[in-house]
Amino acid sequence: MAALKYAGMDDTDSEDELPPGWEERSTKDGWVYYANHEEMKTQWEHPKTGKKKRCAGALPYGWEQETDDKGQIFYVDHINKRTTYFDPRQAFTIEDLQVKPKRYDGNSTALEILHARDLSDRVVLVTGANSGIGFETARTFALHGAHVILACRNQSRASKAVSLITEEWRKARVEAMTLDLASLRSVREFAEIFKARKLPLHILVCNAAVCTQPWDLTEDGLETTFQICHLGHFHLVQLLQDVLRHSAPARVVVVSSESHRFTDLVDSCGKVELNLLSPPQKEYWSMLAYNRAKLCNILFSSELHRRMSPHGVTCNALHPGNMMYTSIHRSWWLMTLLFTFARPFTKSMHVSSSLEEKREEVRDDRERYQLHTSADPCVSHR
Ligand SMILES: NC(=O)c1ccc[n+]([C@@H]2O[C@H](COP(=O)([O-])OP(=O)(O)OC[C@H]3O[C@@H](n4cnc5c(N)ncnc54)[C@H](OP(=O)(O)O)[C@@H]3O)[C@@H](O)[C@H]2O)c1
């Protein structure tokens, strides 16, 4: 139940039920008002609770707002080919008092960002989703109804992550698939299996990474950090780009790092030096390899956006925060020590109790929305 509350999908509050003859509607900019058909009047306050409400978030995927000849707003659900005067966002209304222009900052959680978004038509793929930022990302998408695939190299860790999410919300559509970015063969196999399932792909989060790894070569003969953090993802996106295009609007999100600033890819003469990407052991420094791979993430994301955005696929790179206590530090004791000292001052993976309280106050749910639309006399199927 907690999961439903976080995601703005908790059970209907019965005190909110409208008396007979009343109807809930919303204005173009999402303010909820109440129409009393018997007395032919409208008001902003709920007839029972006296509270004012506002729709939260954007329209669900595939929906569009339009205005009819009489100036009345109606909603078109392009996926199910129907129209209704009921604003689907009314499934996620929040009290007027809480509606303040929201600014996201370093303390915002993934759940806050996606609050009240209905992602039930979306297929999301997150690499390295069995721990840390990837897990939190996958969990948040799943709690908002998306079909989430955790692409992980270790099946038992991946299954554990899947269970954690489904324990939180039994109906979460979440599954694990094997993907080892240190093997281009595994990337190809993954892409083939994914494509064979004929699923769309709306969001691809290239998140997996290793940091401070001792020097090693992958089975493809490339330095491991470079291949896992960048090349594996590069190959994966290449192989899935037609699926992304067919699923447009779609997006690729590359989890990079601020540390990309502490390196470059040019030699002493200022020429791009590709050999720096997969250096031999004697020229290897793990932090530098990580920083270079993260720089590649950004260059890749920006070029991908240039090429794919005309086809409806956007691409962004991000820095998730400094020294967040995940398992990224595990390969080097010094890094673990640094992360441990920094831990009280950095972003955490845990949902704060104040956020939980906020979610408690979220009012409506998608089941109520379904009830409304099925009972809505204005619903028509096109
Ligand atoms: N934490 C921070 O402070 C911080 C700061 C800046 C950027 N980032 C970025 O945030 C992203 C997530 O990192 P995190 O902090 O959440 O670290 P994390 O907890 O260590 O997560 C990394 C994930 O990548 C997976 N992975 C590693 N090698 C893989 C491979 N060969 N194939 C597939 N998956 C593989 C790991 O799986 P296993 O469990 O099997 O190893 C793990 O699930 C990374 O891109 C990182 O560079 C993190």
The ligand as a MOL file (V3000), in Angstrom:
LIG
                    3D

  0  0  0     0  0            999 V3000
M  V30 BEGIN CTAB
M  V30 COUNTS 48 52 0 0 0
M  V30 BEGIN ATOM
M  V30 1 N 27.2110 7.3320 -6.6060 0
M  V30 2 C 27.6720 8.4860 -7.0040 0
M  V30 3 O 28.0710 9.3280 -6.2040 0
M  V30 4 C 27.7400 8.8210 -8.4550 0
M  V30 5 C 28.2520 10.0700 -8.8240 0
M  V30 6 C 28.2910 10.4100 -10.1590 0
M  V30 7 C 27.8310 9.5140 -11.1080 0
M  V30 8 N 27.3660 8.3010 -10.7370 0 CHG=1
M  V30 9 C 26.8910 7.4080 -11.8080 0
M  V30 10 O 25.6550 6.8360 -11.4290 0
M  V30 11 C 25.4900 5.5840 -12.1040 0
M  V30 12 C 25.0080 4.5320 -11.1110 0
M  V30 13 O 26.0230 4.3060 -10.1490 0
M  V30 14 P 25.7000 3.9610 -8.6480 0
M  V30 15 O 26.3250 5.0110 -7.8320 0
M  V30 16 O 24.2740 3.6430 -8.4720 0 CHG=-1
M  V30 17 O 26.6190 2.6530 -8.4710 0
M  V30 18 P 26.2750 1.1270 -8.1760 0
M  V30 19 O 25.3510 0.9970 -7.0180 0
M  V30 20 O 27.5930 0.4400 -8.0950 0
M  V30 21 O 25.4930 0.6740 -9.4870 0
M  V30 22 C 26.1690 0.3350 -10.6600 0
M  V30 23 C 25.3760 -0.7370 -11.3680 0
M  V30 24 O 26.0540 -1.0530 -12.5860 0
M  V30 25 C 26.0570 -2.4660 -12.7010 0
M  V30 26 N 27.1330 -2.9700 -13.5460 0
M  V30 27 C 28.4600 -2.9550 -13.3090 0
M  V30 28 N 29.1010 -3.5920 -14.2810 0
M  V30 29 C 28.1740 -4.0210 -15.1630 0
M  V30 30 C 28.2260 -4.7550 -16.3700 0
M  V30 31 N 29.3750 -5.2270 -16.8460 0
M  V30 32 N 27.0770 -5.0050 -17.0130 0
M  V30 33 C 25.8950 -4.5920 -16.5200 0
M  V30 34 N 25.7930 -3.9120 -15.3760 0
M  V30 35 C 26.9130 -3.6390 -14.7000 0
M  V30 36 C 26.2270 -2.9630 -11.2860 0
M  V30 37 O 25.8700 -4.3340 -11.2120 0
M  V30 38 P 26.5580 -5.3150 -10.1300 0
M  V30 39 O 25.8350 -5.0860 -8.8390 0
M  V30 40 O 26.3610 -6.6600 -10.7120 0
M  V30 41 O 28.0000 -4.9170 -10.0460 0
M  V30 42 C 25.2750 -2.0260 -10.5720 0
M  V30 43 O 23.9680 -2.5210 -10.6450 0
M  V30 44 C 26.8290 5.2750 -12.7460 0
M  V30 45 O 26.7600 5.5800 -14.1130 0
M  V30 46 C 27.7920 6.2130 -12.0460 0
M  V30 47 O 28.8900 6.5590 -12.8640 0
M  V30 48 C 27.2960 7.9390 -9.4320 0
M  V30 END ATOM
M  V30 BEGIN BOND
M  V30 1 1 1 2
M  V30 2 2 2 3
M  V30 3 1 2 4
M  V30 4 1 4 5
M  V30 5 2 4 48
M  V30 6 2 5 6
M  V30 7 1 6 7
M  V30 8 2 7 8
M  V30 9 1 8 9
M  V30 10 1 8 48
M  V30 11 1 9 10
M  V30 12 1 9 46
M  V30 13 1 10 11
M  V30 14 1 11 12
M  V30 15 1 11 44
M  V30 16 1 12 13
M  V30 17 1 13 14
M  V30 18 2 14 15
M  V30 19 1 14 16
M  V30 20 1 14 17
M  V30 21 1 17 18
M  V30 22 2 18 19
M  V30 23 1 18 20
M  V30 24 1 18 21
M  V30 25 1 21 22
M  V30 26 1 22 23
M  V30 27 1 23 24
M  V30 28 1 23 42
M  V30 29 1 24 25
M  V30 30 1 25 26
M  V30 31 1 25 36
M  V30 32 1 26 27
M  V30 33 1 26 35
M  V30 34 2 27 28
M  V30 35 1 28 29
M  V30 36 1 29 30
M  V30 37 2 29 35
M  V30 38 1 30 31
M  V30 39 2 30 32
M  V30 40 1 32 33
M  V30 41 2 33 34
M  V30 42 1 34 35
M  V30 43 1 36 37
M  V30 44 1 36 42
M  V30 45 1 37 38
M  V30 46 2 38 39
M  V30 47 1 38 40
M  V30 48 1 38 41
M  V30 49 1 42 43
M  V30 50 1 44 45
M  V30 51 1 44 46
M  V30 52 1 46 47
M  V30 END BOND
M  V30 END CTAB
M  END
